């Protein structure tokens, strides 16, 4: 009898020490990014899941602090900062058993910077790297083409995720797009586009096996359906709770609401190639006609922070002295008159139709523009078409919604991609002075100097009204009580390794 | 006519339809507010208060005013789509029924093909390609619905064609055009009228449904279906945002249906006692 009890105790202790991943976690998110290849994407929706599949050389934790990832340490090898050496973690394998080493790093960046990467939006983020050299199997050198002060942060996400050379080379691109393989804590086992993606714990993860055995990400574009699934117990975590349902979620038993200030800012961009918003006076009139504070107080119920530039207060380049345009209808009318815009002049607004809050904000803006004598029309679109087709081809209206992640917490990521001449999402605006400033800011590692230049850029953005920043969002997550250890990520990149579920 | 005035379904149906038409025609005079004017401070204002009789929506627009203006969209969509479908369908039905043969076979097979497409699927596909818009919506509906009119007219023509008076007119040397228009069309119109009246009700519902799905009119334009969609996130907190437009749809559709039923009962000799 005594022996038996001892055996039981021993079994319990052993069982505890070698706790197997257990339970299934179901997460509902709005968007399916469609391709899981890191170089094909720029969606936060990709990062929500990609962060569990892939690792980068460096890792940014939930407190937004940078630390070691697949590289254990790194340093410049020369005083002129032209070679950055990474020492790689040993004994790491991809989820299909392929070894992680210097060749994988070189392959990843050759691919990102080569013709394959040129097809996607991520390459533009990494053009400062000339090439990667293998020093020995666990050491690589990044040879820089130009200085890149945001490089380390950028190596923690998206395009810089390390991919398995053999798997990528041996299979057609479609295979990697649909069944990606990385070194991350979870492995993809099933992907049904527009429906769900299933991950299982990677027991050999270098950072330790995750606590939960299986994670199902469901793609549910309709926010009220997402919330209903949470309330019905068919989802444990729900991303993107709309503000209109925030009250309803916090009042539901067994569920709590988490709000986290996000780097995402929301703006209406101006189409400066399309009359009448090609005229600065008209843009000024519109800026004075829109009551951003009123929108935050009422429609957002306070879940938003006023901004004067297309970046959050967390971002390098944020200038607290820059103030949003005043809400002044009389001035707006006067400016329109000066610009020679007749009463009833049409003005088109394009938004993504699946987001209830955006739609309400856009309708409020439309109503305010009507109040100063313009005749607004509102077009609604689906997310993928919108960002991949309408915006790059500039077939959008005078004002068009844009939410920008700014996940590097550095204005460069937004400003360069949206304002520099010829960029993918900037088919229209061109300003030689701004281009020069953007290039100058990228050329130095002196962060204080960069901050000054980025603030100057924000000043030009503000004065020339390239866009009309509306607010910085707070992301709302609904989390069931059966989930433990979940921290709502400010940058939307989930870290699920410490999350567990009870039944 | 005397019978009509004592018939409750006629009175109720006609009354509702008249009310909706009046709301649409005199909307600017009747509506207490601009239907598109947001007032952020009146967000989700409760109903039954002097400023907002039926409450305000999520961006503070007066629901009563939007319902009154929404009647325009509903009527324009309902009437225009049915009118186009009925005209196209009647012409095709006349041709197919009167001339018969190969023409009949081709036109009716076309009709069969058209009927094989579920309407919502067709609408979603077409609108995804050409983009949403009021007139596009009307054309999609008309395009999907001409078949019903073509079939019913063809059936009528097939029987009328053989009647003595048509034979007589032909013997007297009347041309095809005269026979078709004077002797056949006028006699075949009765069922078209009934179908069209019921079709208006149906299409008002379809417009509401498609706009609810985001395939209909621009969200700034007050439309009952769009208002319903705007309100669905607030059902728990502000029932009035979608309840009142929902009621407007229900009542209007009921009105047209009652009128259509009455027309059918009155115009169909077999149902008369």
Interface residues (C-beta under 8 A of the other chain):
Chain A: X223 X224 X242 X244 X245 X247 X248 X291 X294 X295 X297 X298 X299 X353 X356 X359 X360 X362 X363 X364 X366 X367 X368 X370 X371 X376 X377 X378 X379 X380
Chain B: X34 X36 X37 X38 X40 X41 X43 X58 X59 X60 X61 X131 X132 X214 X218 X219 X220 X230 X232 X233 X234 X236 X237
